[in-house]
Amino acid sequence: MKLTYHGHSVVAIETNGTKILIDPFLTGNGQCQLNAKDVKVDVILLTHGHNDHVGDTVQLAKDNDALVVAPFELATYLGWQGVNVHPMHIGGSHTFEFGKVKLTQAFHGSSAIDEEKQTIVYTGMPSGILFTAEGKTIYHAGDTALFSDMKLIGELNEIDVAFLPIGDNFTMGPEDAAIAAEWLKAKKVVPIHYNTFPVIEQSPEQFAAKLKNGQGVTLASGESLDI
């Protein structure tokens, strides 16, 4: 399985010939070198409805006839826009041909915001994602605060790689993310959701150095990790 980080919270997974994107915020993401028009994707997994996570989902899904897996309200909202969706909700799991997806809780918000019209559309509960394929389990925490049930997630799952936000202000900062890493007991932890905007500027190297036994792995945008 190949994992590639593309800045902010964008993670690409290649497994068994399937190309998956988590939270494909490409256009407007200064850290991402990908052009949405050139991207080939089979499946899109979404944690919540904020614009910097849904990103280019509608265009990508339509251009590639890709399946979008998302929390129920967000899936419904995207389905109304002509996207092929599979709705899920927190605590639920589903085994697809490409792997197993389970949604976990996350403490954050979730909405689609139209700045021009000054409207906010509620898109359900935010979530994290547990993805399992090829005998490996990936945890993408989405946008979240630290919460104690991360201990339970770590106890119930043998996590190979955890992608954790460290940006602070909107999500966990480095100190809380380090506690999350300890609780999750993941073999590797990759920081995400930082340096995209001035208010979430952080040092991923300093965060990784806080973690024990080489657990922390920093990936520059475009860099990959094979597991």
Secondary structure as UniProt FT lines:
FT   STRAND          2..5
FT   TURN            8..9
FT   STRAND          11..15
FT   TURN            16..17
FT   STRAND          18..22
FT   TURN            27..28
FT   TURN            30..31
FT   HELIX           36..38
FT   STRAND          43..45
FT   HELIX           51..54
FT   TURN            55..56
FT   HELIX           57..64
FT   STRAND          67..71
FT   HELIX           72..79
FT   TURN            80..82
FT   STRAND          85..88
FT   TURN            90..91
FT   STRAND          93..96
FT   TURN            97..98
FT   STRAND          99..105
FT   STRAND          111..114
FT   TURN            115..118
FT   STRAND          119..122
FT   STRAND          127..133
FT   TURN            134..135
FT   STRAND          136..140
FT   TURN            148..149
FT   HELIX           150..156
FT   STRAND          161..165
FT   HELIX           174..184
FT   STRAND          188..192
FT   HELIX           198..200
FT   HELIX           204..210
FT   TURN            213..214
FT   TURN            221..222
FT   STRAND          224..226
//
